[in-house]
Each structure stands twice: as C-alpha cells, then as structure tokens.
Amino acid sequence: MKPLLAIVGRPNVGKSTLFNKIVGKRISISHNTPGVTRDRIYADASWCGYHFTVIDTGGIEYKSEDQMWNHIRAQAETAIEIADAIVFVVDGKGGLLPDDYAIADMLRSSRKPVILAVNKLDNPFETAYEFYELGLGDPFVLSAEHNIGIGDILEEACKHLKKVDEEEDNSAIKIAVVGKPNAGKSSLVNKILGTKRTIVSDVAGTTRDAIDTPFEHKGEPFVLIDTAGIRRKRSVDEDVEYYSVLRAFGAIKRADVVFIVVDAEEGLTEQDVKIAGKVHEEGKASIIVMNKWDKIEKDTHTVEKFNKDLKEKLKFMDYFVPTYVSALTGKRVDKLLDEATAVCARSRNRIPTGTVNDVILNLVAMNEPPTKNGRRLKVYFATQASVCPPTFVIKVNDATLMHFSYLRYLENGIRESFDFSGTPIRLIVRDKADEEEYNG
C-alpha cells in the first residue's frame, strides 16, 4: 500500500489548491468560500521516484458549534490518524490565528512528521518568522497558486515516506455511487466500507466532491466513488455545486459499474430517470439500488409493484438490475458487491465471433430483414468488436436499409442468447463494401 500524505489546516488557507498542484490535476474543488472541501479526498501522486497517496481535508474550525463543521473536523482528525506524514498549511498573508495554534497542538500530539507550509507568499523574499511560534520546526514558504515552493515541501515530506514500487492495478472494479441529493448515497458507502468514510447528514448536498476509496471484498480489489447529489439543472445555482455535479458525471465516465441510488420512499422520480439515462448513454453497467427499503410498508406484491414501475419508467434500459436495500440497517447491502462483480463481468464478456455470427444469422432466418424502396437488407456477418459496453458490428449490404425496429429485434435476440443483464450493449451497422474498401 502506498504511504499517505495528509494536507490539513483551517478553512481557506489554500489546502485544495496545493492538493491539486501535487497530484497534477484539478480533483478537489478550489474556491475562496470556507468549507468547500468537506470529506477526505484521495489521489495518487509521485515525486522523484516516490509514489504516495495525498489526502485533502476540510478546513478545521474549533470555535464553530455548527454540526457540519464538527463533521469536517472529525474527517480531518481521521486523516491525521491514518497519515504517514502531514503538511500543515497556514495563511502567510493572514498571519497566525487561534485555530492555527489549536491545530498545531493536535498535530504535536499525533506524533506524526509535520511539514509546516506557509502559503500565499508569492515573493520568495517574504519571511515567515512569526510561524516559528507554532513550535513545528522551520516553516516552508509557499505559493500553491503560483507553483512556488511545492518542490521543497515534497522533498521534505518524502523523507518521512516509505519508498514503494509503482504498480498499476487495473483489476479493481470502480463503482460510482450516484443519485439525487439525500437519497442515502453516503450512508450506503459508509455501510459498505464499515466506517464513517464520508460525512452523512440529512442536509441535501453534503457531499461535494467525487471521493475515491480503495478497499477489498472477498479478496477482490474495488474502488468506491461517492459523488455529489445530482440535482435538476435549474436547481443548480451555486457555482461550487455546479462543479460538483460535473465531478459526478466524470465519476460515471470512469466507473466500471454505477450504483444508481433511489429513495424508495419517493419512488423513481423524473430526476432519477434522467440520471439513469446519463449512465445508459455512457454505456456503463449499472444496478438500480432502491434504498431506504426499511421504511416501506410491504405485502406479498410490494417488490412486484416496484419492479413494474421501474419497467415502465426505464424502458430505454430494460436490462436494468434492481436491488432493494437499507443503508441504515444494512439489509442486503452485503449482496451489492457480489452483484456488482457479476454485472461488471457481464459487461466485459466477449463472445466468440463464430457464436455471435450463428446467433445473428439464425435471427435473420427466423425474421426476414425489411425492404426499402424495393431493396431488401442483407445481413452478411456479425462479430463482437469490444467490451464495456459489449459492442457488436453487423455487416450488411446497405446500412441505410436497417430499420431501428429490426436493430432492436437483433439486440433482443442477442440478449436472449447471452446474459447481458445490468449492462447496455451497442450494435453498429456497417456496409460490407465500405469495410472491404477500408481493409484494402
């Protein structure tokens, strides 16, 4: 496992800007509004042969009695506890504040290596003498925004990190957890991980970043990605929340499987359908997670009624797999990862060309292709071109003769022959003449 480097400090001192510079891309949301970063954000980074994971944390405030700030402080304290080394960021322009002293006391008691980074000093001749008062050794002058002093901080941090070999592991199944605000996404993530990994609150919009957490289940590697709640477009007014929604969409793009979390009490809403449509458009395997199942009054036909509603509203993705869970009680949550593994395997399934060709030609023999302007569609050959999603290429005499209803018939035939439940499939129609010209 890679060593962990945590970045901590009070709000609005530039922690997320430093985090983004170290990891080389904009992951944490940088904004001059205190409290933007709420959970622990992880990303891998490298420096001079050292490979490590950086943790960004929310700003620590001690005076506030607000419940959200207490949550943020608890998340930062957890990051300090698990870190191998800590970068303590302070504001060189604003000077020392009481919270800086309180944080310094907490860091000393952790007995972890601490690198004191005095940020927002753009002029290399500016001094940081007053920060010696914190008793954390020599301060490092830094301007994260202008890339000044970051190398010095990383060089010092790496003195306290174990050197490990970089081994890219693409075998981990990446699961994005998406849904409307307050559908129970973070509660579900916490239940799966068995720890309060993300802040759980009944205030909609608590999670603002897409948060990656690697873990293992039954010896298999996974990465769980918690995301911000996706609101209706006209509801996204705050610019920070706008970027959070973009991060959620980005999480969908890089996921292998998507958990579409729905509040069972509300049922499948128009916004849930739009989110499912986004997942479908991206070609991602998915599971419809009906959460808060413990709050539903049930009879012998309850699941049947819910499934019927899903089928009516999700006609465009009739391959969906529904699971009824309670993140609060943990009911059926343990089965979600097994289902995710199965759905992911189906999305990666590759059918031999001979088998695909036999199925398609049998379908054509049972139901003759359509005609257009006196010309009949002829299907010559079919093969699977790629996976994730499974994509099939069908070679015909003239692609313009393929009617969408016949293409749908072929897709249904493929699904009846092979188990692709939980994953979309793509059918691409190509003219045989064009293909021969391309190959030539």
Secondary structure, DSSP 8 states (H G I E B T S, - for coil): ---EEEEE-STTSSHHHHHHHHHTS--S---SSTT---S-EEEEEEETTEEEEEEE-----SS---HHHHHHHHHHHHHHHH-SEEEEEEETTT---HHHHHHHHHHHHHT--EEEEEES--STT---GGGGGG-SSS-EE-BTTTTBSHHHHHHHHHTTS----------SEEEEEEESTTSSHHHHHHHHHTS--S---SSTT---S-EEEEEEETTEEEEEEE------GGG--SHHHHHHHHHHHHHHHH-SEEEEEEETTT-S-HHHHHHHHHHHHTT-EEEEEEE-GGGS---TTHHHHHHHHHHHH-GGGTT--EEE--TTT-TTHHHHHHHHHHHHHHHT----HHHHHHHHHHHHHHS---EETTEE--EEEEEEEETTTTEEEEEES-GGG--HHHHHHHHHHHHHHS--TTS--EEEEEEHHHHHHHH-
